[in-house]
């Protein structure tokens, strides 16, 4: 009972970690159950605090393939890109590498079973992205400007990007709402009682960068495989 009284007396979050926990609690109690949640996802643009995503049905093979490759190389598996890579020279051109460096990447792809044939062959592609409607959330107590910078970076891989602040400190951000609107980033705030306030909706649009989108797909695939245990790539 004493703990409950203390919580009621407090009208702000003590830390960003506490705010993140409250956001997760709110999402899990009210968000569409078809979404899964990951924390601190690295999609090549800095760590996103929270990422929500839907998994496409019948994409086990795609997840296996993406989980096997380093996320920075995942853009190579885009069908159009993969179809143009039949040799080490093609790979060097695609990655902007010198031939020795491209040879090392080629050997890595061969060891993973993603490239077959010598001296020419074919690179495995991922025809269907396994994860759709990726939503990124950046949580900050009051530093809305810093949060907005990261949230805008998150738009490179996410279909929606949000900033969520401690409701006690949202007014400064609200005074510069046009910056969120121009960036396509949503602004919301959460109070300690779990009430969520939407001040500006996020733009819903395809990820700004195909490269970072593939990076995020691979990072999410690794998380899924880590939960399910070791999985062998199906050829």
C-alpha positions as CSV (number, residue, x, y, z in Angstrom):
1,X,0.0,0.0,0.0
2,X,2.9,2.4,0.8
3,X,4.3,1.8,-2.7
4,X,1.0,2.6,-4.3
5,X,0.7,5.9,-2.4
6,X,4.2,6.9,-3.5
7,X,3.4,6.2,-7.2
8,X,0.2,8.2,-6.9
9,X,2.1,11.2,-5.4
10,X,4.6,11.2,-8.2
11,X,3.5,13.0,-11.4
12,X,6.5,12.3,-13.5
13,X,8.8,9.5,-14.6
14,X,12.1,9.2,-12.7
15,X,14.1,8.0,-15.8
16,X,13.8,7.2,-19.5
17,X,13.9,3.5,-18.6
18,X,10.8,3.9,-16.5
19,X,9.1,5.8,-19.3
20,X,10.0,3.0,-21.8
21,X,8.5,0.4,-19.4
22,X,5.3,2.4,-19.1
23,X,5.1,2.7,-22.9
24,X,5.5,-1.1,-23.3
25,X,2.8,-1.7,-20.7
26,X,0.5,0.6,-22.6
27,X,1.2,-1.0,-25.9
28,X,0.7,-4.5,-24.6
29,X,-2.6,-3.7,-23.0
30,X,-4.1,-1.7,-25.8
31,X,-2.3,-2.3,-29.1
32,X,-3.4,-4.7,-31.9
33,X,-2.3,-8.2,-30.9
34,X,-1.0,-8.8,-34.5
35,X,2.0,-6.6,-33.7
36,X,5.1,-7.9,-32.0
37,X,7.5,-5.7,-30.0
38,X,11.2,-5.5,-30.0
39,X,13.4,-3.1,-27.9
40,X,16.7,-1.4,-28.8
41,X,16.8,-2.5,-32.4
42,X,19.8,-1.5,-34.5
43,X,18.8,-0.8,-38.1
44,X,21.9,1.0,-39.0
45,X,20.7,4.5,-38.0
46,X,21.2,4.2,-34.2
47,X,19.2,2.2,-31.7
48,X,15.5,2.5,-31.9
49,X,14.0,2.3,-28.4
50,X,10.9,0.3,-29.4
51,X,9.9,-1.3,-32.7
52,X,6.5,-2.8,-33.5
53,X,6.0,-5.0,-36.5
54,X,3.7,-7.4,-38.2
55,X,5.1,-10.7,-39.6
56,X,3.9,-11.7,-43.0
57,X,2.4,-15.2,-43.1
58,X,4.4,-18.1,-44.7
59,X,7.8,-16.3,-44.6
60,X,9.8,-18.8,-42.5
61,X,12.3,-19.3,-45.3
62,X,12.8,-15.5,-45.8
63,X,13.4,-15.1,-42.1
64,X,15.9,-17.9,-42.1
65,X,17.8,-16.4,-45.0
66,X,17.8,-12.9,-43.5
67,X,18.8,-14.1,-40.1
68,X,21.9,-15.8,-41.6
69,X,23.4,-12.8,-43.2
70,X,25.0,-9.8,-41.5
71,X,22.3,-7.0,-41.5
72,X,24.7,-4.6,-43.4
73,X,24.7,-7.1,-46.3
74,X,20.9,-7.7,-46.3
75,X,20.2,-5.1,-49.1
76,X,22.1,-7.5,-51.4
77,X,19.2,-9.9,-51.1
78,X,16.7,-7.5,-52.7
79,X,15.5,-9.4,-55.8
80,X,16.6,-6.7,-58.3
81,X,20.0,-6.3,-56.7
82,X,20.6,-10.1,-56.3
83,X,19.7,-10.7,-59.9
84,X,22.5,-8.5,-61.0
85,X,25.2,-10.2,-58.9
86,X,26.7,-13.2,-60.6
87,X,30.4,-12.6,-59.9
88,X,32.8,-11.1,-57.5
89,X,33.1,-8.1,-59.9
90,X,29.4,-7.6,-59.7
91,X,29.5,-7.7,-55.9
92,X,32.4,-5.2,-55.8
93,X,30.4,-2.8,-57.9
94,X,27.2,-3.2,-55.8
95,X,29.0,-2.6,-52.5
96,X,31.5,0.0,-53.8
97,X,34.4,-2.2,-52.7
98,X,37.8,-3.1,-54.1
99,X,38.1,-6.6,-55.4
100,X,40.0,-8.1,-52.4
101,X,37.3,-6.8,-50.0
102,X,34.6,-8.1,-52.3
103,X,36.2,-11.5,-52.4
104,X,36.1,-11.7,-48.6
105,X,32.4,-10.9,-48.7
106,X,31.8,-13.4,-51.5
107,X,33.5,-16.1,-49.4
108,X,31.3,-15.2,-46.5
109,X,28.1,-15.5,-48.6
110,X,29.3,-18.8,-50.0
111,X,29.9,-20.1,-46.4
112,X,26.4,-19.1,-45.5
113,X,25.1,-21.0,-48.6
114,X,23.7,-17.8,-50.1
115,X,25.9,-17.8,-53.3
116,X,26.4,-20.7,-55.5
117,X,28.7,-21.3,-58.5
118,X,32.2,-20.4,-59.5
119,X,33.4,-18.2,-61.1
120,X,29.9,-17.1,-61.8
121,X,26.7,-18.1,-60.1
122,X,23.6,-16.8,-58.4
123,X,22.9,-15.0,-55.2
124,X,19.9,-16.0,-53.1
125,X,17.2,-13.4,-53.0
126,X,14.4,-12.6,-50.6
127,X,11.3,-12.0,-52.8
128,X,8.9,-11.2,-49.9
129,X,9.9,-9.0,-46.9
130,X,8.9,-11.0,-43.9
131,X,8.0,-8.0,-41.8
132,X,5.4,-5.3,-42.7
133,X,4.1,-2.1,-41.1
134,X,7.3,-1.5,-39.0
135,X,6.7,1.3,-36.4
136,X,9.6,2.9,-34.5
137,X,9.2,4.7,-31.1
138,X,11.7,7.0,-29.5
139,X,11.2,7.7,-25.8
140,X,12.6,10.8,-24.0
141,X,11.6,12.5,-20.8
142,X,11.8,16.0,-22.1
143,X,14.6,16.4,-24.7
144,X,12.2,16.5,-27.7
145,X,14.7,17.9,-30.1
146,X,17.1,15.1,-29.6
147,X,14.3,12.6,-29.8
148,X,13.1,14.1,-33.0
149,X,16.5,13.8,-34.6
150,X,16.6,10.0,-33.9
151,X,12.9,9.5,-34.8
152,X,13.6,11.1,-38.2
153,X,16.5,8.7,-38.7
154,X,14.2,5.9,-37.8
155,X,12.0,6.9,-40.8
156,X,14.7,5.5,-43.0
157,X,13.6,1.9,-42.1
158,X,10.2,2.3,-40.5
159,X,6.7,2.9,-42.0
160,X,5.9,5.1,-39.0
161,X,8.1,6.9,-36.5
162,X,7.0,8.4,-33.2
163,X,8.4,10.4,-30.3
164,X,6.8,9.8,-26.9
165,X,7.6,12.2,-24.0
166,X,6.8,12.4,-20.3
167,X,3.4,14.2,-20.4
168,X,4.8,16.6,-17.8
169,X,7.2,18.0,-20.4
170,X,5.3,17.9,-23.7
171,X,4.5,21.6,-24.0
172,X,7.9,22.7,-25.3
173,X,7.6,20.1,-28.1
174,X,4.0,21.2,-28.8
175,X,5.2,24.8,-29.3
176,X,7.4,23.5,-32.2
177,X,4.8,21.1,-33.6
178,X,5.5,22.2,-37.2
179,X,9.0,20.5,-37.0
180,X,7.3,17.1,-36.3
181,X,4.8,17.7,-39.1
182,X,7.5,18.6,-41.6
183,X,9.5,15.5,-40.5
184,X,6.6,13.2,-40.7
185,X,7.2,12.1,-37.1
186,X,4.4,11.6,-34.7
187,X,4.3,13.2,-31.3
188,X,2.7,11.7,-28.2
189,X,3.0,11.9,-24.4
190,X,2.3,9.5,-21.6
191,X,1.6,10.3,-18.0
192,X,2.3,8.1,-15.0
193,X,-1.3,6.9,-14.9
194,X,-0.8,5.3,-18.3
195,X,-2.9,7.9,-20.3
196,X,-1.6,8.4,-23.8
197,X,-2.0,11.8,-25.5
198,X,-1.6,12.1,-29.3
199,X,-0.5,15.6,-30.3
200,X,0.5,14.9,-34.0
201,X,0.0,11.7,-36.0
202,X,3.0,10.1,-37.7
203,X,3.1,10.0,-41.5
204,X,2.4,6.5,-42.7
205,X,4.6,5.9,-45.7
206,X,7.2,3.3,-47.0
207,X,10.6,3.5,-45.4
208,X,12.7,6.3,-46.8
209,X,15.7,4.1,-47.5
210,X,15.5,0.7,-49.1
211,X,19.0,-0.1,-47.8
212,X,18.0,0.6,-44.1
213,X,14.7,-1.2,-44.6
214,X,16.5,-4.4,-45.6
215,X,18.9,-3.8,-42.7
216,X,16.0,-3.7,-40.3
217,X,14.4,-6.7,-41.8
218,X,17.6,-8.7,-41.1
219,X,17.9,-7.4,-37.6
220,X,14.3,-8.4,-36.8
221,X,14.8,-11.8,-38.4
222,X,17.7,-12.4,-36.1
223,X,15.6,-11.5,-33.1
224,X,12.9,-14.0,-34.2
225,X,15.4,-16.8,-34.8
226,X,17.0,-16.1,-31.4
227,X,13.7,-16.7,-29.8
228,X,12.9,-19.8,-31.8
229,X,16.4,-21.3,-31.5
230,X,18.9,-22.2,-34.2
231,X,17.3,-22.6,-37.6
232,X,19.0,-23.9,-40.8
233,X,18.5,-21.9,-44.0
234,X,16.2,-23.8,-46.4
235,X,17.5,-23.9,-50.0
